[in-house]
Amino acid sequence: MTFGTDMMTSNTTGDTLLKVEHLSMKFGGLMAINDLSFEARRGEITALIGPNGAGKTTVFNCITGFYKPTMGMITLRQRDGKEHLLERLNDFEITKSAKVARTFQNIRLFSGLTVLENLLVAQHNALMKASGYTILGLLGLPAYRNAAKAAIDKASYWLEKAELIDRADDPAGDLPYGAQRRLEIARAMCTGPELLCLDEPAAGLNPRESAALNTLLYAIRDEGVSILLIEHDMSVVMEISDHVVVLEYGQKISDGTPDHVKNDPKVIAAYLGVEDDEVEEVIAVELEGGDH
Ligand SMILES: Nc1ncnc2c1ncn2[C@@H]1O[C@H](COP(=O)(O)OP(=O)(O)OP(=O)(O)O)[C@@H](O)[C@H]1O
């Protein structure tokens, strides 16, 4: 059973899902993103990394409609071939029509509602549609009863994947931090996204929580849903990503597999905070230091 989307076909894995072209975002005199282009493929985990202030969150905010880019195109191509130009849509349309879901750096759950209720609230739109938006519909229509059952089934499915099924009836605010993070991701999955954007999902997690997060992310990818994530923890990025895009000062400096990126002198220079032509020297010094 899969709940990623109704129209999943395995032969579409590897197609381009998201295409960012010549994206720029200016805040007053500051060019936070400068002519950035990259792609994210269907059914893959793409990581967006870079030093503090590189522009990662700004890219997320442009993709998810929180910012209107100064220039550039962001195209999302759905499984059925329908294309959405995200820079022309508002955040609500991006979630509902383009099927892009996101989580934030800070947790945003309904902490007084139970774990299950948090996942049902995420399916509110589908439930209201099935009710015909009438009280009679809510009370009697078979369509509503079927939709309510489907919503509970979908919630249970993602609670299992997030290792939270035993906590379904507990208030979300009572969960440990790592479990709250997984609940947020499960909630996003209940909206049936094709692209899931995660802003630093592993921040503050202990190793056990981090492993549970990875298991959940792999389960999502196995459904054919693409993940775009910002992450500071390099061990997480290198372990789980299929594809890594590296930003520095709003520009792309590297793009490829984790292995390609981690050996790219430009990336090493950006993380060590040195100029490109000093990289070899600095790496030699680091290695020498490591020998002592
Ligand atoms: N709303 C805004 N108004 C003005 N400047 C902004 C705004 N949002 C971001 N910036 C600036 O744009 C640049 C990129 O910021 P952004 O938060 O996208 O970087 P980041 O790579 O996500 O950083 P971090 O890893 O620290 O979260 C920074 O110089 C930041 O100060």
The ligand as a MOL file (V3000), in Angstrom:
LIG
                    3D

  0  0  0     0  0            999 V3000
M  V30 BEGIN CTAB
M  V30 COUNTS 31 33 0 0 0
M  V30 BEGIN ATOM
M  V30 1 N 13.6980 38.5780 4.8610 0
M  V30 2 C 14.9570 38.9640 4.7130 0
M  V30 3 N 15.2910 40.2730 4.6780 0
M  V30 4 C 16.5710 40.6630 4.5160 0
M  V30 5 N 17.6120 39.8230 4.3890 0
M  V30 6 C 17.3520 38.4980 4.4300 0
M  V30 7 C 16.0160 38.0060 4.5880 0
M  V30 8 N 16.0590 36.6350 4.5940 0
M  V30 9 C 17.3610 36.3170 4.4360 0
M  V30 10 N 18.1260 37.4240 4.3490 0
M  V30 11 C 19.5770 37.4730 4.1360 0
M  V30 12 O 19.8660 36.6630 3.0080 0
M  V30 13 C 21.0740 35.9330 3.2130 0
M  V30 14 C 20.8050 34.4510 3.0780 0
M  V30 15 O 20.0510 34.0430 4.2250 0
M  V30 16 P 19.4480 32.5830 4.3950 0
M  V30 17 O 18.7060 32.5660 5.6890 0
M  V30 18 O 18.7200 32.1890 3.1710 0
M  V30 19 O 20.7830 31.7100 4.5140 0
M  V30 20 P 20.9600 30.2030 5.0040 0
M  V30 21 O 21.9290 29.5860 4.0690 0
M  V30 22 O 19.6390 29.5580 5.1520 0
M  V30 23 O 21.6310 30.4310 6.4100 0
M  V30 24 P 21.5780 29.5310 7.7660 0
M  V30 25 O 22.3350 28.2930 7.4660 0
M  V30 26 O 22.2860 30.4040 8.7500 0
M  V30 27 O 20.1300 29.3010 8.1010 0
M  V30 28 C 21.5980 36.3210 4.5850 0
M  V30 29 O 22.5590 37.3540 4.4010 0
M  V30 30 C 20.3610 36.8450 5.3000 0
M  V30 31 O 20.7060 37.8140 6.2530 0
M  V30 END ATOM
M  V30 BEGIN BOND
M  V30 1 1 1 2
M  V30 2 1 2 3
M  V30 3 2 2 7
M  V30 4 2 3 4
M  V30 5 1 4 5
M  V30 6 2 5 6
M  V30 7 1 6 7
M  V30 8 1 6 10
M  V30 9 1 7 8
M  V30 10 2 8 9
M  V30 11 1 9 10
M  V30 12 1 10 11
M  V30 13 1 11 12
M  V30 14 1 11 30
M  V30 15 1 12 13
M  V30 16 1 13 14
M  V30 17 1 13 28
M  V30 18 1 14 15
M  V30 19 1 15 16
M  V30 20 2 16 17
M  V30 21 1 16 18
M  V30 22 1 16 19
M  V30 23 1 19 20
M  V30 24 2 20 21
M  V30 25 1 20 22
M  V30 26 1 20 23
M  V30 27 1 23 24
M  V30 28 2 24 25
M  V30 29 1 24 26
M  V30 30 1 24 27
M  V30 31 1 28 29
M  V30 32 1 28 30
M  V30 33 1 30 31
M  V30 END BOND
M  V30 END CTAB
M  END
